[in-house]
């Protein structure tokens, strides 16, 4: 029997976990003419959720991950590549005649992999504007296109004023549903909830929370039951360790499954799986730890100990607050409530406890 748990990539059936209510909400949104802004911490499964909802809608979609975009030209190239995957070249090529700078398009005959490039030193503003305009040209009222920009907060890393230009183009495109995903809570809030931002109240705001405990418990128990009679107890241990985090729950459950399949006793696989995962990332965690300054290291240690860093008074409050805000923005810690923090990665937490405390 194959391992029923999957992590590290976008997932679909049979690996997709619950999210029935959220899936229905996004599906209903896609029947409207509005835009959606979806915010959640990293690795909560928002990309998999949106992809599943869009595919179930039967609509054509274009997808660009802003974390992978290096420049305006790179944005235009990735956008065009995604468009060409959805539309036959015959439908699109006559629109390209209006481009001020023509892209170079090539296809690998062995893999069918497509690449889109522009000549060096092109007019970056022109290729950006023309590529965005193409979205409106290929879409129609009868066949509305869905455009997904993943990790949208990184748009500000491409160019200082690109958000204003992007908003100006998007507001004129009437036959497109935009879905903008982001994992940096504070940055996404600044973009969509600040009155000074071009994207202020751009679309319906939705926050993706953790999968409900009972639903996740049933999911794990059902998939662990073929290999262990202690599936409910094992599922509870997993969720207690991962604090219901979707990615790390799948990772730990997958490791436990593999160990049981290899003949390890189900009474020892829980601790053994954690040990194996922590050890496999030992070098990565050490390198990451050394990138933190001393203040950040102190804040992380306090969080791992379950202490409230601000109440520790070990450093000036302003210094600690700045450090915690920086660590939260980068995704290393999660601000659960006011001044209540937790580590995002439970295995990194375990490594710190073993190595640094």
N, C-alpha and C positions, 0 to 999 in steps of 0.2 A: 504493500500500500504506500502511495506517495505521501510525502510530507505535506500536510494541508495548510501550512503556515508560510507566508511569503512577506518579505520586507525588503526595503532598499530600492524598489522600483515602483512605478505606478501599477496598481493592481486592479483586477476585474474579477468576475466570477471564475472559479469558485472561491477565490481568496478574499473577496470584498467582505467587509465586516459591517453588518447592520446598516446604520445611517438611513433607515427607512423614512423617517420624518423629514430629515434634511434633503434627501433625494427627491421627495415629493414636492418640497418647497421650491427647489431649483427647477424642477420640471414644470411647475405652475408658472414660475417667473418667465420661463422660456416661451410661454404662450402669450406674454405681454409684449409691449414695445419698450420696456424699460431696461435699464442697465443694473448690474449687480456688483456690489463690492463685498467680497468674502474675506474675512480676517480670521486667522487662527495661528497659534504657535507652530513652529516648524514640526514637520513630520506627524501632523494630526490627520493626514489623509485628505486634505482639501483638494489637491490636484486630481487624485483618483476619483473622488466624489464628483467633481465637476465634469471630468471626462466621461464618467458613466452616465451622468444626467444628460449631457449633450448627445452622446451616442444613442441613448434611448429615445431622444426626441426625433432622431432621424434627420436632423439638420446638418448641413455642411458647416465645418468650423475651421477656423485658423487659430493656431496656438503659438505664442512666442514666450519663452522664459527670459525675463529681463535680466536675470542673474548672469546669463550667458552672452549678453549684448555688450560689446566693447565701444561702439561708436554709433553715430547716426547712420553711416554707411552699412555697418554690420547689422543694425536694426532693420534697415531697408532690405538687406539681402535675406535675412532670416524670415522676414515677413513675406517676401516674394516666394521664397522656397515653400513656405507653408501654403500659400495661395495656389501654387502650381501643383501641389499634391492633391488639392481638392477639385481643381477645375482643369479640364483638358486644355492643352496649349492653344488649340484652335479657337476656344472661347475667349482666351485672354490676350492672345498676341496682337490683335488689332487695337487693344487699349494701350499696349506698350508704345505704339507709334506716337502717342502724346507725351511720352516721357522726355524730359529735357536731357537726361543722360540714360542711355540704353544699358541695361545689365547684360553680362555675359552668362549664359545658361549652358551647363553641360551635364550630361548623364553618363554614368559609368555603365557600359553595356553588360558587365558581368553581374553587378549588384543592383542596377536600376537606381542607385543613389544619385540624387541630383545636387548640384552645387550652383550657387548664384553669387557672382562677384561683380564689383565695379572697378573701373580703372583707377589707379592711384591718383590722388589729388583732384578728385571730382568735386563738384559742388555738393557738399554734404546736405545742405538745406534742401536742395532740389530733389535729390534722390529720396530723402526722407518724406517730403511732401507728396511726391508723385506716387510713392509706394503706398502711403496711407490713403491717398485719393482712389487708388485702384480698388480698395475694399468696397467703397461705395458704388463703384462702377460694376463690379461683378455681382453685387447683391441686388435684390429686387423685393418689392412688396409681397410677391407670391412665394419667393424662395429667399427668405431673410437669412443672412449669414450670421453665425455666432463667432465673435472674436474674443479670444481669451488671452489676457496678458498676465502671466504668472510672475509672482514676486514683483509686483508692480512698483513697490517703494523704491526699487533700484533704478527707476527711470531717471531719478535725479542725479545718478552717478554718470549718466551718459553725457548730459549737457546741462548747464545751469538753468537755462530758460526753456528747455524742451517741453516741460509740462504745459506751459502756456500755449505753445504752438500745437501740441497734441490735442489739448482741450478745444481749441478753436476749430480744428478739423473734425473732431469727433462729434461736436454738437450739430454739425451740418448734415451728418449722415443719418438719414431717417429710417433706413431699412436694415439696421444692424443692432443686434443685442451684444453689448460689451459686458464681459465678465472680468473683473479685475481682482486678482488674488494677491494677498500679502501676508507675510509672517511676522513683520516687525510692527507690533501693536501701536507704539507711540508714533512711528513714522507714518503709518497708514492713517492714524487719527489726525495728524497734522495735515495730510493731503486732502482728506475727505470731510473733516469736521471743523477745520479752521476757516473762518469767513474770508481770510486773505488769500486762500488757496484757489487756483483756477478750477480745481475739481471739487470745490465745496458743494456738498449735497448733490453730487453727480448722479448717484444711483441708489438703489435700495441697499441698505447696510445690513449684513448678516454676519454674525460671529459663530464660528464653529467650535463647540465645546467638546469635552471628552465624551466618548461613548458611555452611556449610562451603565453603572456597575452591573445591574442585573442582566442587561442585554449582553454585555461583554462576557460575563460569567457563563451564560448559556452557550455562547459562541465557542469559548474555550473548552468547556466541558464536553460538548458534543463532538469536538474534533480530537480530544484527548482520550475519550472513552474507548476507542478501539485498541489502545495500547496499554491502558492502565485502569485498574479498578478504583483507583484513588483520584479519578479525574476531577471531581468537585473540589477536593482538598487542594489538589495541584493548581487548579485554576484560581482559587482564592489566594494562594501563595504568590502566584505570578502577578496578579493584579495588585496585591499589597506591595510588592517590590517595585513595580513599575508605576504605581499610582495611576493606573488606567491609561497610561500614555499609549496610544495606538501602535506607534512604530516599535517601541521597546518591548511592548507586550508580545507582538508578533515575533520579534527577534528571540526573546527568551523562550517562548513556546516552541519555536522552531528548533532551537538548540536542545530543549528537553526531549522533544519527539525523536530527534536523531540519536540521542544517547540511549533512549529506551529501545529504539530499533537496533542499536548495536549490542544490546543485551545487558545494559547497565540496570541495576535495581532501581525501581521507581521510588524507593525510599531515599536514594542518594543523588538522584539526577538533578534535583533543584539546585543544590549548592554547587554541584559539579558543573552545571551549565553556566552559572554565574561566574565561577572561577575561570572556566575556559574562555568566555567572552572577554572578561577583564584582561586576562593574560594575552589574548590575541591582539588587544589594542594597547598593550603596555607602552610600546615605543611611541605610538601616536599620542597617547595621553601625556607622556613625559614631555614630548615636544610642545604640546599645547600648554601644559603647565608652565613651562619656561617662557612662554610669550606674555604671561601676566606680570604686571608690576607687583611690588610687595603689598600695596594696598589692596589690589584685586585678589591676590592670593589669600590675604587675611579675611576678606569678606566671604570668599568661597569656602574657606575652612569653617567659618562661623555658620554659614548656611548648612554645610554638611553635618555640623554638630546639632542642628536643629535649633540654634540660637537666633535671636533677633539681632542682627548686626547693629542696628541703630541704637538699641537699648544697651549695647555692650559698653558704650562710651570709651572704647579703646582708642578712638581717633576723633578729631573734630567732626561734628555731625555733617557739616557741608562736604567734607572729604569723603565720608562714608556714603552719603547720599549720591554724590557724583559717581562714585565707583559702582554702586549697585545699579544705578540707571544705565551706565555704560555696559555693564555685564548683561543686563536684561535686554538692551537694544541689540546686542550681539547674539542673544539667544542662549547664553550659558546658564542663566538662571531665569526662573519664572516668578513674576510678582503675582502671587495668588490673591492676596488681599493687601490692604495698606500695611506696609512694613512687614509683610509675611512672605518670605521667599523660599523657593525650593530649587534644587538642581534640575535642569532640563533632562540631563542624561543620567539615569540611575547607575549605570555601569561606571561612568566617570566618577560619580560620587563614591562608589565602592572602591575605586582605585585610590582616590584621595584619602579615604578613611584608612586604607591599608598602608599607603606610602607616606602620607603627610601628617597624620594626626597621632 
